[in-house]
């Protein structure tokens, strides 16, 4: 605001940020699937016991 716009990130910084964002999205999808399947896994284990 007072000092002008921040400097543009370097190509290496942009690539690192994109990789981190991709990894975050993959983790969210993975954990969402695991949370969705966890009740079925618990029920299957209870049936075995």
C-alpha positions as CSV (number, residue, x, y, z in Angstrom):
1,X,0.0,0.0,0.0
2,X,2.6,2.6,1.0
3,X,5.8,0.9,-0.3
4,X,4.4,-0.1,-3.6
5,X,3.8,-3.7,-4.8
6,X,5.9,-6.5,-3.5
7,X,8.6,-7.9,-5.7
8,X,7.6,-10.6,-8.2
9,X,8.6,-14.1,-7.0
10,X,11.4,-15.8,-8.9
11,X,10.6,-18.7,-11.2
12,X,12.1,-21.1,-8.6
13,X,9.8,-19.6,-5.9
14,X,6.8,-20.0,-8.2
15,X,7.7,-23.6,-8.9
16,X,8.1,-24.3,-5.2
17,X,4.8,-22.7,-4.4
18,X,3.0,-24.7,-7.1
19,X,4.5,-27.9,-5.9
20,X,3.5,-27.2,-2.3
21,X,-0.1,-26.4,-3.5
22,X,-0.3,-29.6,-5.5
23,X,0.9,-31.6,-2.6
24,X,-1.6,-29.9,-0.3
25,X,-4.5,-30.7,-2.7
26,X,-3.3,-34.4,-3.0
27,X,-3.2,-34.7,0.8
28,X,-6.7,-33.2,1.2
29,X,-8.1,-35.7,-1.4
30,X,-6.2,-38.6,0.2
31,X,-7.4,-37.8,3.7
32,X,-11.0,-37.2,2.5
33,X,-11.0,-40.6,0.9
34,X,-9.6,-42.2,4.0
35,X,-12.2,-40.5,6.2
36,X,-15.0,-41.6,3.9
37,X,-13.8,-45.2,4.0
38,X,-13.0,-45.3,7.7
39,X,-16.5,-46.3,8.9
40,X,-16.6,-49.2,6.5
41,X,-13.1,-50.4,7.7
42,X,-14.2,-50.2,11.3
43,X,-17.4,-52.1,10.6
44,X,-15.4,-54.8,8.7
45,X,-13.0,-55.1,11.6
46,X,-15.8,-55.4,14.1
47,X,-17.4,-58.2,12.0
48,X,-14.1,-60.1,12.1
49,X,-13.9,-59.9,15.9
